[in-house]
Amino acid sequence: YLALRNAQLILVPAQWPDRRGYAWDVLCRARAIENHLFLAAVNAVGTFKQDVFYGHSRLVDPNGCIIAEAGHGEEIVYADMDSARSEEVRKILNSLADVRLRISVPPFADADK
């Protein structure tokens, strides 16, 4: 629901292991689609103890298309993002119109007040 708060980009830092790379692939695309936003997903590479990290950092457009992707190792990727693209997607697939914030906000959201 970040799009409802005027976000332009979702940044996802992560440490997904290689053995669950399939989930990383699907979830990155899903988060971009459901929020109608660009998503920059940055995943760890290399190893830590027994874990081998998947890598494959990427930039995903609001349609869920991967527009730039790194490989399994250290790499910098970049791509142009057209912020108007988010608006175009919202006009076609406006699932955000069905969001009811009073229902969606967790009960602990105001716990810090």
C-alpha atoms as one frame of an Amber mdcrd trajectory, in Angstrom:
protein
   0.000   0.000   0.000   3.018   2.246  -0.365   1.605   3.618  -3.610  -1.307
   5.065  -1.642   1.267   7.077   0.300   2.840   8.434  -2.919   5.888   6.166
  -2.982   7.704   6.029  -6.313   9.999   3.093  -5.580  10.154   0.178  -3.163
  13.645  -0.768  -1.985  14.019  -4.344  -0.756  17.336  -5.279   0.908  17.523
  -9.040   1.430  19.582 -12.161   2.097  17.753 -14.889   0.206  19.729 -18.127
   0.002  20.424 -19.851  -3.274  18.192 -22.794  -2.379  15.159 -20.464  -2.304
  15.973 -18.354  -5.334  12.716 -19.379  -7.006  10.786 -17.573  -4.241  12.939
 -14.440  -4.627  12.116 -14.389  -8.336   8.359 -14.641  -7.799   8.051 -12.383
  -4.747   9.988  -9.473  -6.259   7.696  -9.415  -9.258   4.581  -9.802  -7.091
   5.498  -6.857  -4.835   5.972  -4.581  -7.859   2.673  -5.660  -9.427   0.521
  -5.428  -6.309   1.853  -1.964  -5.430   1.952  -0.649  -9.029   5.477   0.622
  -8.361   9.041   0.073  -9.432  10.921  -2.235  -7.098  14.682  -2.267  -6.512
  15.488  -5.605  -4.888  19.032  -5.994  -3.578  20.019  -9.492  -2.492  23.213
 -10.666  -0.815  25.872 -12.609  -2.707  28.618 -14.922  -1.544  28.497 -17.185
   1.478  28.001 -16.897   5.224  28.563 -20.017   7.323  26.534 -22.708   5.521
  24.440 -20.328   3.409  25.171 -19.495  -0.210  23.246 -16.392  -1.225  21.279
 -16.196  -4.457  22.255 -12.721  -5.644  20.177 -11.718  -8.665  19.519  -8.164
  -7.475  17.114  -6.519  -9.853  14.911  -3.624 -10.843  11.312  -4.607 -11.597
   8.754  -2.377 -13.320   5.117  -1.938 -12.161   4.011  -4.721 -14.540   6.381
  -7.183 -12.891   8.859  -7.178 -15.770  12.514  -7.373 -14.760  14.186  -4.421
 -16.494  17.678  -4.927 -15.049  19.174  -7.896 -13.218  22.525  -8.848 -11.741
  23.893 -12.343 -11.776  24.987 -14.590  -8.941  28.007 -12.435  -7.967  28.803
  -8.841  -7.071  27.548  -6.516  -9.748  26.014  -3.078 -10.250  22.897  -2.846
 -12.391  20.969   0.207 -13.469  18.053   1.121 -15.687  15.899   4.107 -16.537
  12.596   4.345 -14.691   9.688   6.316 -16.089   7.512   7.353 -13.140   4.574
   7.815 -15.524   4.636   4.035 -16.001   3.209   3.512 -12.508   0.264   5.748
 -13.356  -0.352   3.888 -16.616  -0.437   0.562 -14.781  -2.831   1.937 -12.145
  -5.281   2.969 -14.862  -5.273  -0.522 -16.379  -5.014  -2.686 -13.257  -6.157
  -0.614 -10.318  -6.233  -3.164  -7.529  -5.399  -0.340  -5.103  -8.928   1.003
  -5.542 -10.158  -1.996  -3.554  -7.910  -1.358  -0.546  -9.686  -0.467   2.669
  -7.052   1.035   4.955  -9.166   0.824   8.098  -9.283  -2.918   7.614  -5.727
  -3.338   6.307  -3.805  -1.479   9.007  -2.542  -3.903  11.662  -3.818  -3.288
  15.218  -0.287  -2.577  16.449   0.296   0.259  13.958  -0.286   2.922  16.623
   1.643   1.130  19.375   4.462   3.692  19.360   2.145   6.607  20.220
